[in-house]
Amino acid sequence: MTTKLVLIRHGITKWNKQGRYCGYKDINLSSQGRTQAAKLCKSLKKVSFDRIYCSDRKRALQTKAIVFGKAVFTKLKDLREIHFGVFEGLKYGQIMEKYAQIYEKWLKDPYRGKIPRAESMQLFKRRILKVMKEIVQLNRGKTVAVVCHGGVIGMFVSSILKSRNFWNYVPSAASVTITECKDNKFKIKKFNNKTHLR
């Protein structure tokens, strides 16, 4: 019995465009993000979803509303982006001014680099793997949409591929990544598909 998870990254926000770290901050979609979500809605029209799950952050909820309308869904706090601690709301330049050494270490190896007051990568990984496995257990043999964040998808995909290179697997805004689970083993079927945004 194969369970399909269709992982949708929310549309773009003004903070994304500005290069700010959003994390737990509750930011709205930008007008561009809403347009992206509308295009995503068209591309998913022919897919029949058994269940829809969504992060509790506005950018994910707004994406869900545009893509799936008033369809019944389950909101999960555990699908939130990683908490970036003191980096939350800051741009690259601001972080380099205040926390250059910490930032460089973290970019080089996010599993070893520590951001003050942030969720560690180890805890983030544990949270994401736990929630994804719970979703699969509740929906065996079904097709499920999960509307969440770039870091969440990046962590899940890099974990499936047993890669510590988390940054390689953070997908684009309003992209679709598809994973399948059979016999408790996950496979990546499609990663960072954004053909609908052309």
N, C-alpha and C positions, 0 to 999 in steps of 0.2 A: 504494500500500500504506500503510494507516494503522496507526500504533502508538499504543496507548492507555496512558497512565500514570495510574494511580489513586493519587493522593498522599494518604496517611493521616497525620494528625498524631497522635502518641501521646496517650493519655489523660492526664488532669490529675494533677499531683503535689502534695505538700504545699507544696513550694517555689513552684510556680505560684500556689497559693492565697495564699501569704504575700507574693507580689510579689517574690520573689528571682530574681536572674539565674542560671539554671542553666548554660547554655553547655556546656562540656566536663564539668562535674561530673556524676558518675554517680548519679543519684537514682532511687529506685524510684517506681512508680505509687502513688498513694494508693488507699484503698478506693473512693472515688468514681471514680477513673481506671479501676479494674478493672471497675466497673459500666458505665462508658461504653464500654469496649472490648467487653464482652459484648453490649451493645445494637448496637454496630457490627458485630459478628460476625453477628448475626441479619439485619441489613439487607444484608449482602454475600453471604449464602448462595447466592443465585441467579446470582451473577457467577462466571464461570469464568476463573480466572487461569492464565496460562501460566508465569509466573515471579513470585517474590516476592523483593524486596530489602529490607534493613533496616539502619538505623544500628546501630552497636555499643554504644550506650548502653542501660542497663538499662530505662529508661522506654519506649524504642522496642521493645526485645526482648520485654518483658513484654506490651506491646500486641499485638505480632505473635503471641505464643504464645496469647493469648486469642482473637484474631480468626481465626487460621489453624491453630491446634492444632499438630500435629507435621509439617505440610507442609514439604517441603524448601525452603530459602531460602538466599540469599546475604547475608552480613553485610559491609557496606562502611563502613570508617572515614570515607570522604569524605562520607557522608551525615550526619555529626555536625552539631550546631548550631554557630553561630559561637562562637569563643572570646572571652569578654567581658573577658579580662585582669583588671585589678584590681577590676572590678565583680562578678566571679564570686562567687556566694553572698551578695551584699549586697542589701538592700531599698532602695527608693527613698529613704527618709529617711536611711539610713546613707550612701548615695552623695552625697546633698545635703550632708551634714555634712562629708565628706572631700574630695569632688571636684566641688563645685557648678558651677564654671565649665566644666570639661571635660564634665560630664554635660549641661548645657544646650546647649552647642555641638553635642554628638553627637546629642541628641534633635532639634535643629533641622535638622541635615543630617548623617546618619550617614556620608556619603561624605567629608565634609570634617573632621568632628570626629574626633579621635584619642583612643582610650582607651589608657592605658599598658599595655603587655604584651599587648594584644589583637590578634586577627586583624583586619586592615583589611577594610573592606567590599569593596574592589577584589579582594583575595585570596580572600575568601569567595565573591564572585560568580564568579570564575574557577573555583574548586573545584567549586561547585554546577553551573554550566553544563557543565563537563567531565564530571562523573559522570553527569548526566542524559543527555547526548549519547551517552556510552558505553553506557548502559543501552538506549537506543533502537537503537543500531547492532547490539547483540547480540540484539535481540528484534524485528526488523522485522515488522510486520503482526500483532503479538501484543498481548495485554492483560496489563499488568504492574502489580503492586502495589508501592508504595514506601512503607515505614513509616519516618517520619522526624520532623522537628521544625518548629515554627512558623516559625522564621527561614529554614530551608531552603526551605520552600514559598513563603514571602513573597518571598525573593530570586528564586526561579525564576519565579514569576508576574509580579513587577514587571519582571523582565528581558524576558519575553515581550511584555509590554505597553509596554516601553520607558519605564517610569516610574521616577523617582528617589524617589518617595514610597513607600518600602519599607514603612513602618508600616501603610499602608492594606491591605496584602495579606498580613499575618500572620494565618492562620486560627485558629479556636478549637480547643481540645483535642478530640481524637477526631472531628474533622471530616473530610470527604472533598472533595478537589479533583481534578477530572479534566481532563487535558490530552491533546490528540491531536497527533501529528506525522505530517505527510505531505509528501513532497518536501523534507525537512529544515526544514520550517516548523511551528512550534508554534502551537496555538490553545487557548484556555481554553474548555472545554465546560461546566464547572460549578465554582463556587468556594465553598469554606467551607460545604458542605452539612452540616447537622446536624439534619435532620428526624428522624433515627433516635433522637436523644437526648431527644425530647419525652416 
